[in-house]
Amino acid sequence: MERVRRCLKYLYSYLEQPEGIAGGLIILWTKEVEIKVIFSSKEFIDLECKDLERDAQMRITFLHFSTNFQERLALWQQIRNF
């Protein structure tokens, strides 16, 4: 993933490692934003993002749902707990 980050010319990255050959999430960003990861797991990354040029802040959650129905239900419950 480091090679991909450099090829795409992003300065920073956060990687949630895959399990075997499945899953894994990566967030890439430039110097214009500041990222603070609140929580991450194999299914999601929850973060705060600050646009340094505009002094604007937002919270973003990236999700990757399993094809297994029971695992999807468990993820929805975890999201509700936020």
Buried (B, 14 or more C-beta within 10 A) or exposed (E): EEEEBEEEEBEEBBBBEEEEEEBBBBBBBEEEBEBEEEEBEBBBBBBEBBEEEEEEEEEEEBEBEBEEEEEEEEBEEEEEEE
